[in-house]
């Protein structure tokens, strides 16, 4: 059971950290050879994806905690 908890915590933490990284680097990651409008569009998409990762990571952590408590 301890291993399962550690796995779930690792998955949730990975999602949250990936989302935070994506949100903070959204304006840096798109290549410079793109037009300014395309870079802004990609940055907005990456920021939105990062936010989704943070939200799903938090929801996953809550669901895993409920599952562990219930068992």
N, CA, C and O atoms as a CHARMM CRD file, in Angstrom:
* protein
*
  284
    1    1 UNK  N      0.82400  -1.18800   0.00000 PROA 1      0.00000
    2    1 UNK  CA     0.00000   0.00000   0.00000 PROA 1      0.00000
    3    1 UNK  C      0.87600   1.26200   0.00000 PROA 1      0.00000
    4    1 UNK  O      0.52500   2.26700  -0.61900 PROA 1      0.00000
    5    2 UNK  N      1.99300   1.20300   0.68400 PROA 2      0.00000
    6    2 UNK  CA     2.89200   2.35100   0.72600 PROA 2      0.00000
    7    2 UNK  C      3.45000   2.63800  -0.66700 PROA 2      0.00000
    8    2 UNK  O      3.60100   3.79500  -1.05700 PROA 2      0.00000
    9    3 UNK  N      3.75100   1.58900  -1.40300 PROA 3      0.00000
   10    3 UNK  CA     4.27500   1.76300  -2.75600 PROA 3      0.00000
   11    3 UNK  C      3.23100   2.42200  -3.64600 PROA 3      0.00000
   12    3 UNK  O      3.56100   3.29800  -4.44600 PROA 3      0.00000
   13    4 UNK  N      1.98400   2.01100  -3.51500 PROA 4      0.00000
   14    4 UNK  CA     0.90600   2.59900  -4.31800 PROA 4      0.00000
   15    4 UNK  C      0.75200   4.08400  -4.01200 PROA 4      0.00000
   16    4 UNK  O      0.55700   4.89200  -4.92000 PROA 4      0.00000
   17    5 UNK  N      0.83800   4.44100  -2.74200 PROA 5      0.00000
   18    5 UNK  CA     0.72900   5.84600  -2.36100 PROA 5      0.00000
   19    5 UNK  C      1.88300   6.64700  -2.95900 PROA 5      0.00000
   20    5 UNK  O      1.67800   7.74700  -3.47400 PROA 5      0.00000
   21    6 UNK  N      3.08900   6.09900  -2.89100 PROA 6      0.00000
   22    6 UNK  CA     4.24400   6.79100  -3.45500 PROA 6      0.00000
   23    6 UNK  C      4.13300   6.96100  -4.96700 PROA 6      0.00000
   24    6 UNK  O      4.51700   7.99700  -5.51000 PROA 6      0.00000
   25    7 UNK  N      3.61100   5.95000  -5.63700 PROA 7      0.00000
   26    7 UNK  CA     3.41900   6.04100  -7.08900 PROA 7      0.00000
   27    7 UNK  C      2.41400   7.13700  -7.42300 PROA 7      0.00000
   28    7 UNK  O      2.64700   7.94300  -8.32300 PROA 7      0.00000
   29    8 UNK  N      1.29900   7.16700  -6.69900 PROA 8      0.00000
   30    8 UNK  CA     0.28100   8.19600  -6.96200 PROA 8      0.00000
   31    8 UNK  C      0.79800   9.59700  -6.64900 PROA 8      0.00000
   32    8 UNK  O      0.52100  10.54300  -7.38700 PROA 8      0.00000
   33    9 UNK  N      1.54000   9.73100  -5.56900 PROA 9      0.00000
   34    9 UNK  CA     2.12300  11.02700  -5.23400 PROA 9      0.00000
   35    9 UNK  C      3.11600  11.44400  -6.32200 PROA 9      0.00000
   36    9 UNK  O      3.16400  12.61400  -6.70300 PROA 9      0.00000
   37   10 UNK  N      3.90200  10.49900  -6.81700 PROA 10     0.00000
   38   10 UNK  CA     4.85700  10.79700  -7.87700 PROA 10     0.00000
   39   10 UNK  C      4.18100  11.24600  -9.15700 PROA 10     0.00000
   40   10 UNK  O      4.63700  12.18800  -9.80600 PROA 10     0.00000
   41   11 UNK  N      3.09900  10.58000  -9.52600 PROA 11     0.00000
   42   11 UNK  CA     2.36900  10.95900 -10.74300 PROA 11     0.00000
   43   11 UNK  C      1.75300  12.34600 -10.58500 PROA 11     0.00000
   44   11 UNK  O      1.86800  13.18800 -11.47600 PROA 11     0.00000
   45   12 UNK  N      1.10200  12.57800  -9.45200 PROA 12     0.00000
   46   12 UNK  CA     0.46900  13.87600  -9.22000 PROA 12     0.00000
   47   12 UNK  C      1.50900  14.99000  -9.19500 PROA 12     0.00000
   48   12 UNK  O      1.31000  16.04600  -9.79600 PROA 12     0.00000
   49   13 UNK  N      2.61200  14.75500  -8.50200 PROA 13     0.00000
   50   13 UNK  CA     3.66800  15.76200  -8.41700 PROA 13     0.00000
   51   13 UNK  C      4.28400  16.02500  -9.78700 PROA 13     0.00000
   52   13 UNK  O      4.58500  17.17000 -10.12500 PROA 13     0.00000
   53   14 UNK  N      4.47100  14.97200 -10.57400 PROA 14     0.00000
   54   14 UNK  CA     5.02000  15.14400 -11.92100 PROA 14     0.00000
   55   14 UNK  C      4.10800  15.99800 -12.79100 PROA 14     0.00000
   56   14 UNK  O      4.57500  16.87500 -13.51700 PROA 14     0.00000
   57   15 UNK  N      2.81200  15.74000 -12.71700 PROA 15     0.00000
   58   15 UNK  CA     1.86700  16.54000 -13.50200 PROA 15     0.00000
   59   15 UNK  C      1.89200  18.00300 -13.07800 PROA 15     0.00000
   60   15 UNK  O      1.91200  18.89800 -13.92300 PROA 15     0.00000
   61   16 UNK  N      1.89000  18.24200 -11.78600 PROA 16     0.00000
   62   16 UNK  CA     1.89500  19.62200 -11.29400 PROA 16     0.00000
   63   16 UNK  C      3.19000  20.33600 -11.69600 PROA 16     0.00000
   64   16 UNK  O      3.15400  21.47400 -12.16500 PROA 16     0.00000
   65   17 UNK  N      4.31800  19.67200 -11.51400 PROA 17     0.00000
   66   17 UNK  CA     5.59500  20.30000 -11.86800 PROA 17     0.00000
   67   17 UNK  C      5.71000  20.54000 -13.36900 PROA 17     0.00000
   68   17 UNK  O      6.21100  21.58200 -13.79300 PROA 17     0.00000
   69   18 UNK  N      5.25200  19.59100 -14.17300 PROA 18     0.00000
   70   18 UNK  CA     5.25500  19.78200 -15.62500 PROA 18     0.00000
   71   18 UNK  C      4.38600  20.97400 -16.01300 PROA 18     0.00000
   72   18 UNK  O      4.76700  21.77700 -16.86500 PROA 18     0.00000
   73   19 UNK  N      3.23000  21.08600 -15.38900 PROA 19     0.00000
   74   19 UNK  CA     2.34200  22.20500 -15.66700 PROA 19     0.00000
   75   19 UNK  C      2.94300  23.53300 -15.27000 PROA 19     0.00000
   76   19 UNK  O      2.83700  24.50900 -16.01200 PROA 19     0.00000
   77   20 UNK  N      3.57800  23.58400 -14.09900 PROA 20     0.00000
   78   20 UNK  CA     4.21200  24.82400 -13.65300 PROA 20     0.00000
   79   20 UNK  C      5.37200  25.20500 -14.56500 PROA 20     0.00000
   80   20 UNK  O      5.55700  26.37900 -14.88700 PROA 20     0.00000
   81   21 UNK  N      6.15400  24.20700 -14.97800 PROA 21     0.00000
   82   21 UNK  CA     7.24800  24.49000 -15.89900 PROA 21     0.00000
   83   21 UNK  C      6.70200  25.01000 -17.22900 PROA 21     0.00000
   84   21 UNK  O      7.20800  25.99000 -17.77500 PROA 21     0.00000
   85   22 UNK  N      5.66900  24.34900 -17.74400 PROA 22     0.00000
   86   22 UNK  CA     5.09300  24.77100 -19.01800 PROA 22     0.00000
   87   22 UNK  C      4.53200  26.18100 -18.97500 PROA 22     0.00000
   88   22 UNK  O      4.68400  26.95100 -19.92300 PROA 22     0.00000
   89   23 UNK  N      3.88300  26.51300 -17.86500 PROA 23     0.00000
   90   23 UNK  CA     3.33400  27.85700 -17.73300 PROA 23     0.00000
   91   23 UNK  C      4.43400  28.90900 -17.65700 PROA 23     0.00000
   92   23 UNK  O      4.30500  29.98400 -18.24200 PROA 23     0.00000
   93   24 UNK  N      5.51700  28.60700 -16.93800 PROA 24     0.00000
   94   24 UNK  CA     6.56300  29.60700 -16.76900 PROA 24     0.00000
   95   24 UNK  C      7.45200  29.75200 -18.00000 PROA 24     0.00000
   96   24 UNK  O      8.07400  30.79800 -18.18700 PROA 24     0.00000
   97   25 UNK  N      7.52300  28.72900 -18.83700 PROA 25     0.00000
   98   25 UNK  CA     8.37700  28.77300 -20.02800 PROA 25     0.00000
   99   25 UNK  C      7.57900  28.89600 -21.33000 PROA 25     0.00000
  100   25 UNK  O      8.12900  28.69800 -22.41300 PROA 25     0.00000
  101   26 UNK  N      6.31900  29.21400 -21.23300 PROA 26     0.00000
  102   26 UNK  CA     5.46300  29.24600 -22.42400 PROA 26     0.00000
  103   26 UNK  C      5.93000  30.27400 -23.44900 PROA 26     0.00000
  104   26 UNK  O      5.77200  30.05500 -24.65000 PROA 26     0.00000
  105   27 UNK  N      6.49500  31.37900 -23.00400 PROA 27     0.00000
  106   27 UNK  CA     6.91000  32.40600 -23.96300 PROA 27     0.00000
  107   27 UNK  C      8.31000  32.15200 -24.51500 PROA 27     0.00000
  108   27 UNK  O      8.70400  32.78100 -25.49700 PROA 27     0.00000
  109   28 UNK  N      9.06400  31.24600 -23.90400 PROA 28     0.00000
  110   28 UNK  CA    10.44700  30.99200 -24.30400 PROA 28     0.00000
  111   28 UNK  C     10.55500  29.80800 -25.26900 PROA 28     0.00000
  112   28 UNK  O     11.43700  29.79400 -26.12700 PROA 28     0.00000
  113   29 UNK  N      9.68600  28.83500 -25.14000 PROA 29     0.00000
  114   29 UNK  CA     9.82000  27.57400 -25.87100 PROA 29     0.00000
  115   29 UNK  C      9.53000  27.69200 -27.37300 PROA 29     0.00000
  116   29 UNK  O     10.24400  27.07200 -28.16200 PROA 29     0.00000
  117   30 UNK  N      8.52400  28.45200 -27.80600 PROA 30     0.00000
  118   30 UNK  CA     8.30100  28.52400 -29.26500 PROA 30     0.00000
  119   30 UNK  C      9.52600  29.07800 -29.98600 PROA 30     0.00000
  120   30 UNK  O     10.13500  30.03900 -29.51800 PROA 30     0.00000
  121   31 UNK  N      9.89400  28.48100 -31.12400 PROA 31     0.00000
  122   31 UNK  CA    11.10900  28.90300 -31.83500 PROA 31     0.00000
  123   31 UNK  C     11.02400  30.33900 -32.36100 PROA 31     0.00000
  124   31 UNK  O      9.94700  30.84700 -32.67200 PROA 31     0.00000
  125   32 UNK  N     12.18100  30.96400 -32.44800 PROA 32     0.00000
  126   32 UNK  CA    12.23700  32.37400 -32.86500 PROA 32     0.00000
  127   32 UNK  C     11.96500  32.56000 -34.35600 PROA 32     0.00000
  128   32 UNK  O     11.65100  33.66900 -34.78800 PROA 32     0.00000
  129   33 UNK  N     12.07800  31.50200 -35.14300 PROA 33     0.00000
  130   33 UNK  CA    11.85200  31.67400 -36.58200 PROA 33     0.00000
  131   33 UNK  C     10.37300  31.83400 -36.92100 PROA 33     0.00000
  132   33 UNK  O     10.04200  32.17400 -38.05600 PROA 33     0.00000
  133   34 UNK  N      9.48000  31.59700 -35.96600 PROA 34     0.00000
  134   34 UNK  CA     8.04500  31.78100 -36.21600 PROA 34     0.00000
  135   34 UNK  C      7.70200  33.26400 -36.20100 PROA 34     0.00000
  136   34 UNK  O      8.42900  34.08700 -35.64300 PROA 34     0.00000
  137   35 UNK  N      6.58800  33.57800 -36.82200 PROA 35     0.00000
  138   35 UNK  CA     6.12700  34.96200 -36.77400 PROA 35     0.00000
  139   35 UNK  C      5.69700  35.29700 -35.34500 PROA 35     0.00000
  140   35 UNK  O      5.42600  34.40700 -34.53900 PROA 35     0.00000
  141   36 UNK  N      5.64200  36.57000 -35.05600 PROA 36     0.00000
  142   36 UNK  CA     5.28300  37.00400 -33.70200 PROA 36     0.00000
  143   36 UNK  C      3.88500  36.51200 -33.31500 PROA 36     0.00000
  144   36 UNK  O      3.66600  36.06300 -32.19000 PROA 36     0.00000
  145   37 UNK  N      2.94700  36.60100 -34.25400 PROA 37     0.00000
  146   37 UNK  CA     1.57300  36.16400 -33.96900 PROA 37     0.00000
  147   37 UNK  C      1.52800  34.66100 -33.67900 PROA 37     0.00000
  148   37 UNK  O      0.82100  34.22100 -32.77200 PROA 37     0.00000
  149   38 UNK  N      2.28100  33.88500 -34.44800 PROA 38     0.00000
  150   38 UNK  CA     2.30700  32.43100 -34.23800 PROA 38     0.00000
  151   38 UNK  C      2.95400  32.07900 -32.89800 PROA 38     0.00000
  152   38 UNK  O      2.49800  31.17500 -32.19600 PROA 38     0.00000
  153   39 UNK  N      4.01900  32.80200 -32.55200 PROA 39     0.00000
  154   39 UNK  CA     4.67100  32.57300 -31.25000 PROA 39     0.00000
  155   39 UNK  C      3.71100  32.88100 -30.10200 PROA 39     0.00000
  156   39 UNK  O      3.65900  32.13700 -29.12200 PROA 39     0.00000
  157   40 UNK  N      2.95400  33.96800 -30.21600 PROA 40     0.00000
  158   40 UNK  CA     1.98000  34.30000 -29.17600 PROA 40     0.00000
  159   40 UNK  C      0.88400  33.25100 -29.07100 PROA 40     0.00000
  160   40 UNK  O      0.45300  32.89900 -27.97300 PROA 40     0.00000
  161   41 UNK  N      0.43600  32.75400 -30.22200 PROA 41     0.00000
  162   41 UNK  CA    -0.60000  31.71400 -30.23000 PROA 41     0.00000
  163   41 UNK  C     -0.08800  30.44500 -29.56700 PROA 41     0.00000
  164   41 UNK  O     -0.79000  29.83500 -28.76100 PROA 41     0.00000
  165   42 UNK  N      1.13400  30.04500 -29.90600 PROA 42     0.00000
  166   42 UNK  CA     1.72500  28.85400 -29.30000 PROA 42     0.00000
  167   42 UNK  C      1.94600  29.03900 -27.80500 PROA 42     0.00000
  168   42 UNK  O      1.71900  28.11700 -27.02100 PROA 42     0.00000
  169   43 UNK  N      2.38900  30.22700 -27.40900 PROA 43     0.00000
  170   43 UNK  CA     2.61700  30.50200 -25.98800 PROA 43     0.00000
  171   43 UNK  C      1.30900  30.42300 -25.20600 PROA 43     0.00000
  172   43 UNK  O      1.27200  29.89200 -24.09700 PROA 43     0.00000
  173   44 UNK  N      0.24700  30.95000 -25.78700 PROA 44     0.00000
  174   44 UNK  CA    -1.05000  30.88400 -25.12000 PROA 44     0.00000
  175   44 UNK  C     -1.52600  29.44300 -24.99500 PROA 44     0.00000
  176   44 UNK  O     -2.09300  29.05700 -23.97300 PROA 44     0.00000
  177   45 UNK  N     -1.29600  28.65400 -26.02900 PROA 45     0.00000
  178   45 UNK  CA    -1.66300  27.24300 -25.99400 PROA 45     0.00000
  179   45 UNK  C     -0.85800  26.49300 -24.93800 PROA 45     0.00000
  180   45 UNK  O     -1.40800  25.67200 -24.20500 PROA 45     0.00000
  181   46 UNK  N      0.43900  26.77100 -24.85700 PROA 46     0.00000
  182   46 UNK  CA     1.27600  26.11300 -23.84300 PROA 46     0.00000
  183   46 UNK  C      0.87500  26.52500 -22.43500 PROA 46     0.00000
  184   46 UNK  O      0.87400  25.70100 -21.52000 PROA 46     0.00000
  185   47 UNK  N      0.53400  27.79200 -22.25800 PROA 47     0.00000
  186   47 UNK  CA     0.10700  28.25700 -20.94300 PROA 47     0.00000
  187   47 UNK  C     -1.18800  27.55900 -20.53100 PROA 47     0.00000
  188   47 UNK  O     -1.34500  27.15500 -19.37900 PROA 47     0.00000
  189   48 UNK  N     -2.10600  27.42300 -21.47600 PROA 48     0.00000
  190   48 UNK  CA    -3.37000  26.73800 -21.20600 PROA 48     0.00000
  191   48 UNK  C     -3.13400  25.26000 -20.89100 PROA 48     0.00000
  192   48 UNK  O     -3.77700  24.70600 -19.99900 PROA 48     0.00000
  193   49 UNK  N     -2.22100  24.62200 -21.61400 PROA 49     0.00000
  194   49 UNK  CA    -1.88600  23.22000 -21.33900 PROA 49     0.00000
  195   49 UNK  C     -1.21300  23.05100 -19.99200 PROA 49     0.00000
  196   49 UNK  O     -1.45700  22.06600 -19.29500 PROA 49     0.00000
  197   50 UNK  N     -0.37000  23.99600 -19.61800 PROA 50     0.00000
  198   50 UNK  CA     0.26800  23.95200 -18.30900 PROA 50     0.00000
  199   50 UNK  C     -0.75100  24.07800 -17.18800 PROA 50     0.00000
  200   50 UNK  O     -0.66700  23.38600 -16.17400 PROA 50     0.00000
  201   51 UNK  N     -1.70600  24.96100 -17.38400 PROA 51     0.00000
  202   51 UNK  CA    -2.76500  25.11900 -16.39500 PROA 51     0.00000
  203   51 UNK  C     -3.57500  23.83400 -16.27600 PROA 51     0.00000
  204   51 UNK  O     -3.93600  23.42500 -15.17300 PROA 51     0.00000
  205   52 UNK  N     -3.85800  23.20100 -17.40000 PROA 52     0.00000
  206   52 UNK  CA    -4.60200  21.93900 -17.36800 PROA 52     0.00000
  207   52 UNK  C     -3.81600  20.86100 -16.61600 PROA 52     0.00000
  208   52 UNK  O     -4.40600  20.08700 -15.86200 PROA 52     0.00000
  209   53 UNK  N     -2.50600  20.80100 -16.81000 PROA 53     0.00000
  210   53 UNK  CA    -1.68300  19.81700 -16.08900 PROA 53     0.00000
  211   53 UNK  C     -1.71200  20.06700 -14.58400 PROA 53     0.00000
  212   53 UNK  O     -1.79800  19.12000 -13.80200 PROA 53     0.00000
  213   54 UNK  N     -1.64300  21.31700 -14.17600 PROA 54     0.00000
  214   54 UNK  CA    -1.69100  21.63800 -12.74700 PROA 54     0.00000
  215   54 UNK  C     -3.04200  21.23200 -12.16100 PROA 54     0.00000
  216   54 UNK  O     -3.10300  20.63600 -11.08600 PROA 54     0.00000
  217   55 UNK  N     -4.11700  21.55400 -12.86700 PROA 55     0.00000
  218   55 UNK  CA    -5.45800  21.22100 -12.38000 PROA 55     0.00000
  219   55 UNK  C     -5.64100  19.71000 -12.30500 PROA 55     0.00000
  220   55 UNK  O     -6.12500  19.19800 -11.29600 PROA 55     0.00000
  221   56 UNK  N     -5.26300  18.99100 -13.35700 PROA 56     0.00000
  222   56 UNK  CA    -5.43800  17.53600 -13.35000 PROA 56     0.00000
  223   56 UNK  C     -4.51200  16.86500 -12.34300 PROA 56     0.00000
  224   56 UNK  O     -4.87300  15.84300 -11.76000 PROA 56     0.00000
  225   57 UNK  N     -3.33600  17.41700 -12.13400 PROA 57     0.00000
  226   57 UNK  CA    -2.44500  16.87800 -11.10400 PROA 57     0.00000
  227   57 UNK  C     -3.04600  17.01800  -9.72200 PROA 57     0.00000
  228   57 UNK  O     -2.97500  16.09500  -8.91100 PROA 57     0.00000
  229   58 UNK  N     -3.64200  18.17700  -9.45100 PROA 58     0.00000
  230   58 UNK  CA    -4.29100  18.38900  -8.15200 PROA 58     0.00000
  231   58 UNK  C     -5.50300  17.47500  -7.99700 PROA 58     0.00000
  232   58 UNK  O     -5.70000  16.88100  -6.93700 PROA 58     0.00000
  233   59 UNK  N     -6.31000  17.36000  -9.04200 PROA 59     0.00000
  234   59 UNK  CA    -7.46400  16.45800  -8.98500 PROA 59     0.00000
  235   59 UNK  C     -7.03200  15.00500  -8.81000 PROA 59     0.00000
  236   59 UNK  O     -7.67400  14.24500  -8.08500 PROA 59     0.00000
  237   60 UNK  N     -5.95600  14.62600  -9.46600 PROA 60     0.00000
  238   60 UNK  CA    -5.43500  13.26400  -9.32800 PROA 60     0.00000
  239   60 UNK  C     -4.97100  13.01500  -7.89700 PROA 60     0.00000
  240   60 UNK  O     -5.21300  11.94200  -7.34300 PROA 60     0.00000
  241   61 UNK  N     -4.31100  13.99300  -7.30200 PROA 61     0.00000
  242   61 UNK  CA    -3.84600  13.84500  -5.91600 PROA 61     0.00000
  243   61 UNK  C     -5.03000  13.70600  -4.96300 PROA 61     0.00000
  244   61 UNK  O     -4.99100  12.89400  -4.03900 PROA 61     0.00000
  245   62 UNK  N     -6.07400  14.48800  -5.18400 PROA 62     0.00000
  246   62 UNK  CA    -7.26100  14.38600  -4.33200 PROA 62     0.00000
  247   62 UNK  C     -7.93500  13.03300  -4.49600 PROA 62     0.00000
  248   62 UNK  O     -8.31500  12.40100  -3.51100 PROA 62     0.00000
  249   63 UNK  N     -8.08400  12.58500  -5.74400 PROA 63     0.00000
  250   63 UNK  CA    -8.72900  11.28900  -5.99800 PROA 63     0.00000
  251   63 UNK  C     -7.88900  10.14600  -5.40400 PROA 63     0.00000
  252   63 UNK  O     -8.43900   9.19400  -4.85300 PROA 63     0.00000
  253   64 UNK  N     -6.58700  10.24200  -5.51500 PROA 64     0.00000
  254   64 UNK  CA    -5.72000   9.19500  -4.94300 PROA 64     0.00000
  255   64 UNK  C     -5.81200   9.20000  -3.42100 PROA 64     0.00000
  256   64 UNK  O     -5.82900   8.13800  -2.79800 PROA 64     0.00000
  257   65 UNK  N     -5.87200  10.37700  -2.82400 PROA 65     0.00000
  258   65 UNK  CA    -5.99100  10.44500  -1.36800 PROA 65     0.00000
  259   65 UNK  C     -7.31500   9.85100  -0.90800 PROA 65     0.00000
  260   65 UNK  O     -7.35400   9.12900   0.08800 PROA 65     0.00000
  261   66 UNK  N     -8.38600  10.14200  -1.61300 PROA 66     0.00000
  262   66 UNK  CA    -9.70600   9.57900  -1.25900 PROA 66     0.00000
  263   66 UNK  C     -9.67300   8.05800  -1.41400 PROA 66     0.00000
  264   66 UNK  O    -10.20500   7.34200  -0.56600 PROA 66     0.00000
  265   67 UNK  N     -9.06100   7.56400  -2.47400 PROA 67     0.00000
  266   67 UNK  CA    -8.97900   6.11200  -2.69300 PROA 67     0.00000
  267   67 UNK  C     -8.16700   5.42700  -1.60300 PROA 67     0.00000
  268   67 UNK  O     -8.52500   4.33800  -1.15300 PROA 67     0.00000
  269   68 UNK  N     -7.09300   6.04600  -1.18200 PROA 68     0.00000
  270   68 UNK  CA    -6.25300   5.45200  -0.13000 PROA 68     0.00000
  271   68 UNK  C     -6.98500   5.47500   1.21000 PROA 68     0.00000
  272   68 UNK  O     -6.93700   4.50000   1.96100 PROA 68     0.00000
  273   69 UNK  N     -7.65300   6.57100   1.50800 PROA 69     0.00000
  274   69 UNK  CA    -8.40000   6.67900   2.77100 PROA 69     0.00000
  275   69 UNK  C     -9.55900   5.68500   2.79700 PROA 69     0.00000
  276   69 UNK  O     -9.85400   5.09300   3.83600 PROA 69     0.00000
  277   70 UNK  N    -10.21000   5.50500   1.65400 PROA 70     0.00000
  278   70 UNK  CA   -11.37000   4.60300   1.59200 PROA 70     0.00000
  279   70 UNK  C    -10.96800   3.13900   1.70400 PROA 70     0.00000
  280   70 UNK  O    -11.79300   2.31100   2.09000 PROA 70     0.00000
  281   71 UNK  N     -9.74000   2.80000   1.38100 PROA 71     0.00000
  282   71 UNK  CA    -9.35600   1.37600   1.41000 PROA 71     0.00000
  283   71 UNK  C     -8.77400   0.96200   2.72900 PROA 71     0.00000
  284   71 UNK  O     -8.40700  -0.20000   2.90400 PROA 71     0.00000
